[in-house]
Structure formats: structure tokens, C-alpha cells
Amino acid sequence: MTPLGGYRGFVGGLSFPCRPSVRRLQATAIALLLLILPIGAGTANAVTTFASGASVAHVYLLRGVLNIFSLGLDNIAARLQQQGVAVTVANFVSWSSLADQAAAEYKSGRLRTIILVGHSSGATALPDMVAKLDHLGVPVKLAIGLDSVFRTSLTGRVGRYINFYIANGAGTPVEKTRQFQGALENVNVQDVPGVGHISIDKNQIMQQKVISAIDAVVFNRSTTPSAARKPRQPLASAVRHGSGTASAATARN
């Protein structure tokens, strides 16, 4: 994540705006992060369930603060697992170690397609993870952010970056730098029924948008219903639980 003008300060991969109107929010957020850092700072205590064989695609899903406001990502992960897609669900503070893990598996040949999904602080951390993977020489095929509330900018390579944000709420568009290579889509979803910052990851319409975008990459499916294809089965699945031109559009149901 590259902070824009007027932003400074990093805690657990998160930048905090320092304008006077949000200093109280900054202090609260930092206090919350300091409370959770000993719990979720790494993936050493991950619980892993493997199926036989090796997976060719892996989706990494990053929760937001406290691990209690992004549980819709677990539902998305479960649906992907049912399709045979390998997934890892972790707190956003694990983004760096997860990038190392993904890079090692990619370079070993066990992993060919890397997909990232994040909600709230997890969405804010996605540009950091993309940039680190690019630095390690590993491409990201798809990244999907769900309502990052801090302004971020992109560097590095990603095939497609979709930023779903709520324009009339706390969400913000993602900017791109000259060092960014790929397609960036800023999609305003404020008109999706029932969507809010806390509910965007749990909203069934939004979950289907995320899963459809992932399926288009993993199974080479078209995103249009008329061109849907029978899915191809990846070789294996696993669930792990751990501590372009920019455009703005309004999502349609």
C-alpha cells in the first residue's frame, strides 16, 4: 500500500490519516491493533486441512480488525472449497508472511494462480501484498478489495484488481501509480440492497460477485450467464485458517 498525500504512519501494514478530524479514529484503531497483534501477527498457528494432490490455484482471504467483522469471507472460502479451490483465511496482519508462503509455493511449481481477497483492513493491505509478491517475482492473477476505508495506491503487477467500495460510506477508490501494471476497476456498490461496510462481505449479492470473478479466473469461465461453462476441477483443495485503467462504476444486481 502506498499512502497518498496527507497520509502517514503504519501499524501492522495499515496507514492512518493524520488530519485533525480523524485523529480520534486513528488513536482508537491503533489501540485495537495493538491488542490483536500478539494474537494474529503470523500464520504459525494455522489450522490446515488438505485433500490429496496439489492445488494449481490458491485464494488468500484477509479479514479486517479483530477477526470478528469479516466472517463473510469464511462463507466465501467454504463455497470456493466446495468447488475444489484451495483457500487460506487469515487476519490482515499476516499479509507479509502469506506473501512469502505464496511465493515459495509458486516458485516450487505447486501453485500457478494466486488470487487475493480482502475486507476492510484486509482490503487496505492488499496493495502491500501485491507489491511484495511483485518484488519476489510472483504475479497476482486477481485481487478483490471490499471497502477499504483508507486511501491506497497500487504498484506491481496484477492481472485484474477490483475495488468494491461504498462511495456514500467510508469506502474509497484505489489509485494507481506509474509502477502499476494491470487492470484496475473501482466499482461503487452503494446501490446494492443491504450493503454496508460491516455487511459487504456477508451480502449475498456481493459474495456472488466475488465468487464469479474468481471462477472466471480459476475455471476460465465467462462472467456472463449465457456463456457459462461447466467448471473444470482443480487437482485438490485446502482450507487454512490463520491468526488497466481505473474506472468508476455502479454495481448492477
Helices and strands as residue ranges (DSSP letters): E 7-11, E 14-17, G 20-22, H 23-40, E 47-50, E 57-63, G 65-67, H 72-82, E 86-91, G 92-94, H 95-108, E 113-119, H 121-135, E 140-146, E 152-165, E 174-188, H 204-218, G 225-227, E 238-242, E 248-250
